[in-house]
Amino acid sequence: MYYYTHMRVACVHIPHFYLQAECLSNPHLRQKPVVIVAMPEERGFVLDCSEELVERGVSSSMPLKDVYHLCFDAIPVFVKRREYASTWENILSSVAEITLRVEAHEPGTAFLDITRLPGMYKSEELVALALARLIHDRFHLKAKVGVGNSRFVAREAALCALNDVSVVRTGTEREFLSPISACRLPVSKDVRERLHLLGLDSLGQIGVFTLSALTSQFGATGKALWEITNGVEEQDRIPCVFAITDIDEEMVCEGPVYSRDQIKIALLTLLEKLCLELEDLGKACRAVKLVFDLENKSFLEKQFFMHAPTAHKEDILRRIMAGLEEVDLPSPIRIMSIRASSLVPCNGKQERLFRIRSGLSKSMADVSGFLKTKYGSMPVARVVRNDVGALLPDDKFMFVDP
């Protein structure tokens, strides 16, 4: 198994989502020139349309009257927003079975954080195929999936996927983005017009400029242009939008695991994944449940409670191994699974906060001198024990200069 240290993003894109959703309830509309019509202020415009109409010049947001000038045989269907929204919500919930880090971009397009999934699916192509098959098998919708190191790269990969799946490998982003039109950039119309006037019509042409050159011409937008065209990895993680109560990890043992040392090695591998997930979520666990699926088809379950909430594998391993000292396994372990529960926010610990650092004594002396000069006395004091046998708290301690 292996893990990516950089974020990997999958984009699930359902082409002509509104049209595909409509055809689920009206199959007779398939292979016909259909236009999905929205009605803002009683003036119809195109929300979606069949691929045949796209080839004939129809585009999204086009007024309905212009559609009839191009395609007199277009079949109008009024949008059913509530039905389409329900379908989309069900799709997002199903996708969450693969990863809980899901970000909806628009109906029919969503981004997923699959950074650590390849260890389970062997490759990113298999992750993408699993997503496409899930949507096809469960909702009968055709989906394309692209994978890259940012939302933009992943979406472009999905849009140009020939066999429903496209993966842009780390280090090949610039080569992949080079032929893409500058019209695809997520920038304002004014910036696109300026790029066109400068003769920069593709991402490859923009990418030859340095960061300073683009920022001097476009300001903060220039920095975004440079990062996109050079395939720089995104730093904004895709959030987990679903409430998580437990985290499960499972591992099939490559060979019989029986001895205490073998169990410890296997647990370290399993806890590595578990604690990485806890770290990503900013959580710590109060309890851990361990399940051994043994070769004699029996099970062993044990639950361990932590002395304090933790997300450190060493703490969890120490607690588990101590609890397994008296356990005698009747058969080698075939499958090992672990569940972290009773999750609480983990704020971390600043272990070195109060340790003596070089220059600290001098800095404290300078502060003390400044306070004495300003106030005529020392307003900060250090508490020390005075009389350990005293009954009154006031007599037990005294204040001295720090």
N, C-alpha and C positions, 0 to 999 in steps of 0.2 A: 504494500500500500504506500501511497505517497500523497503529499498535500502541496497545494500551491500556496506560496507565500504572498502572491499578489491576487487581487480580486479578479475573478472570472465571472463574466456576466453572460446569461443566456437571454435572448429576446424571443418570446413566443409571439408570432404574428399570424393572424388569421385573415388572409386576403379577402376583401369584400365581406367583412364580418356581417354587416346588416343584411346584405343580400343572402348570404349563406344561412343566417338565422331565419330569414323569411321563408326560404325554400324548405326548411324543416317542417313547417306547417302547411306549406303549399308546394308540394313536389312538382306540380305541373308547370311551375315557373322556371324550372331548370332548362338551360339551353335556349332561353328566350331573351329578347332585348328588354330587360327590366330596369326601371329606374326607381330607387327608393326616394320618396319626396318628403321633405320636411316643410312645415308651414309657419314661418315666422311672420306675424302681422299679416296673415292671409296672402302672402306672396311666396309661392312655392320655389324651392331651390333643391338641387341635387345633394342628397346625403351620401348615396352610394349607387352604383350601377353595375351592370354586367360587363365582363371584359370586352364583349363585342361592341358595346357602346363606347367604351374607352378608345378602342381602335378607330372609331368613327368620329372622335373629337370631343366626346362628352367628358367633363371633369367635375370633380367635387366642388360644391358651392355655386355651380352654374345655375342661373335662373331657368325655371321649367320652360318658359316660352322659347328660350334659345335652344333647348334640347329638341323641341319639335321642328325647329328650322333645320337641324342636322339629321334628326332621326324621326321621321313622321310615324314610324311603326313602334316607337317606344311604348312599353306598357307601364303606366305609373302605379306605384303601390305606396300608400301613405305609411309613414313610419309608425311602428308600434314600440315606442320607447320603453314602456314598462316591461314588455315581454323580452325585448332584447337585453335590457339591464339585468333581468332575472337570469337569463342564460349566461351572461358574462360573469355574474357573481358565482354561479355554480361552477363555471370553468375555473375561476380563481381558487375556489375552495378545493377543487380536485387537484389542481397544480400544487397546492400546499401539501399534498401527500408526499411529494418528492422533495420539496424544500419550503421552509416556512418564511424564507426571505423573499417576498414577492412585492413588486411595486407596479401597480396598474398605471399605464401611460395614457391610454385612451381605450374605448371599447374595441377589442380585437387585438390589442398590443399590450404586453406586459413584460417587465424585466425581472429576472430571477438571479439571485446570487448562488452560483453552483461551485464556489471555490473549492469545497472539500468533498463534493459528490463523486468526482472521478474515481476515488478510492473504492467506492461501492459499485460503480458501473464500469470499471476498467478503463474507460476512455470518455472524453467529452462528446464524441460522436454518439456513443451509446446513451448518454444522458439526454442529448437532443432528440434522438430517436424515441426514447421512452416518453418524452413530453409530447411529441407529435402523435405517437400511437395512442396515448391516453386520451387526447382530445378527439381523435378520429373514432376510436372504439366506443367512447362513452357518450359523445355528443354528435357524432357523424358529421364533423366539420373538418375541413382540410386546413392544416396549420403548417407554417414554416418556422424553423427554429435556427437562429444564428447565435454563435458564441464568439466572444471577444473579450478584450480587457477593459471595455467601457460600454456604456449604453449606446453611444453613437455607432461604434464599430459593430456591436452585436446586432443592432437594428439593420444596418446596411447589409450585414451578412445574411440576415433573414430575408430581406427584400430581394436579394440576388441569388438565393439558394436555388439551384437547379433541381436537386433531388430531395427537396424539403428540408435538408440539413446542410449547414455550412459552418465550418469552424475556422476562425482566423488564429493561427498559431502565434504565440508570443514571439515578438521580433520581426513578424512579417506584416505588421499593421500598416506601415507606411507604403509598402508595395501594394497592399490590397486597396488602400484608400486613394492611391494616385490617380486612377482614371475616373473617379466619381466626380460628378458635376458639382460646382460650387453652389448651385441652387439647392442642394440637399443640406447645406449647413444650417444649424439652428440659430440663425442670426436675423436681425431686422432686415426689412426690405431695403432700407437706405444703404446698409453695409453691402448687401448683394449687388446693388446698382453700382456702388463705388468699386467693388471688385471687378465687375464687368467692364467699367470704364478703364480700369488699369490693365485689362487684358488677362485677368486671372479667372479663367473659366473652369478650372479643375483643381482638385485638392493637391494634385502633384505640383501644379504651378505655384500654388500658395506655399507649399511645404519647402520650397527651395530658399525661402527668405528666412533670415534669422529672427529670433525672438525680439531683439531690440528694434529691428526694422519694422516688424508688424505692429509692435506696441507704439512706436513713434507715429505711425500712420493711423492706427485704429484705437489706441488707448487700451483700456482693459479688454475690449473685444478682441484686440490683436493677440493678446495672450491666449485667449480661448481658441482663436484660429490656429495659432502655432501648436497648441497642445493637441487639438483634434487632428490636424493634418500630419502630425508626427506620431500619432498613435500613443500619446502619453496616457498612462493608466489613470483612471478616475480614483479620487481619494474618498468620495462620498459613498459610504456603504449603503447597500439596499437594506432598509429597515425590516424588522420582523413585525408584521402588522397583526399577527394573531397572538392571543394570550397563550403562554406556554406554562403548563403546570408540571410536566415531567419531561425528562430527556432520556431517550433510550439509545443504547448502542449494543450491537451484537457482533460476534465474531465466530466463524466456523474454524475450529482448530485444524491445522494442516496435518497433524499427527496426534496420537493419543497423549493427552495431558493428564498426568497422575500425581507426580511428586510435587512437593511444596515449591521447589525452585521453578518447575515448569509452570505452575499456576501463577507464580509471581511475575514471570516474564510475560505470560499471556495477559495478565491483568494490566501490566504497564502499557502494553499496546492498546488495550481497550480504553484505559483511563486517559491516554493521550488524546484520543478523539473526543471523549466526553468532556474533558477539561477545556479543550479548545472551543467547543460549542458553548460551554458555560462562560468562557471569557468573551466570546463574541456577543453573547446576550447580556453581559454585565450582571450575571447571576452567580449566587453561591448556593450550595445545597446543604440541607440539614440532615437528610437521610439518603441512604443508598441501598437498593435491593439487588442482590446478586442471585442469578439463576444458573445452575449447571445442568445441561442436558447430557446425561451419561450414556455410554455405549450400551448398557443393559436396558435401555429405554425407560429408565427412571429419572426423576428430577430431584435436585437439591436446591432449596430456596432458603436464603438467609437475608435478613434486613439488619442494617447497621445504622446507628444514629451517631452523628458527629458531636463532638464536645462543643464545637462552635461552627457556624456556617462557613463552608470553605469551597474554593474552586481549585485547590492545589492537589495534583495527583499524588504527591508524596503523603499528604495528610490522609487522603482517602485510602491509599494503599496500606499505610501503617495500621489504620483502623480495621480494614478488612482482614489483613494477615493475622492480626491479633485475635480476631474473632474466629478464624479458621484453625487455630492451634489444636482444638480438641475434636475437629471434624475428621472422620475416617471415611474416605470415599470407597464405596463398594465396587466402583468401576471407573475407568478413565473418562475424562470429560470429552464430549464430542462438540458441543456448542456452548459458548459462554456468553451471557448477556448481562447487562448492568443498567439500572435505572436510577437516575438522580431525581429526587422528589423534594417537596417542601422548599421550593426555590425562593430565595429572597434577594433583593438588590445587593450587589457587591460593590462597595465603594473603594476597595483596595486598602492597603496599609502603607504608610510612609515610615518604613522601618528605620531609616537613617535620619529621621527628622531631628531627634534629640541627641544624636551622637556628637561627640566633640569633633569639631572640624578645625583645620588650620586657620589661624587668624581670628577665631571666634572670641578668645579671651581679650585680645586687643580691641576688637569691635565693641564688646560689652563695656570695656573700660572707657572707651571714647563716648559711648552713649551715657554712661553714668556721669562722666564729667560734664557733658552738655546739660543733663537734667539738673545737676546740682547748681550749675551756673545760672540756669534759667529760673529755677524755683527756689533757690537758696537752701534746699534740702533734697534728700534723695526720695522721690515718690515711689520708687520701685524697691522692693525688699525681697529677701530670700527667707523662707521659713526653715528653722532648724529645731531639733528636739532640745528642750531645756531640762525637764525633770520627768523621767519616765514613770516615776512613782506617784506623780501628782494626780489627784482625782478630777480637778477642774481642767477643761480644755485650755483655758487661758494660761494655766501654769505649765502645761505640757510642752508648749512651743513658744518660740520667740522670733522676732524679726531682726535680721541683720542686713548689712549692705551686701548686695550681690557680688 
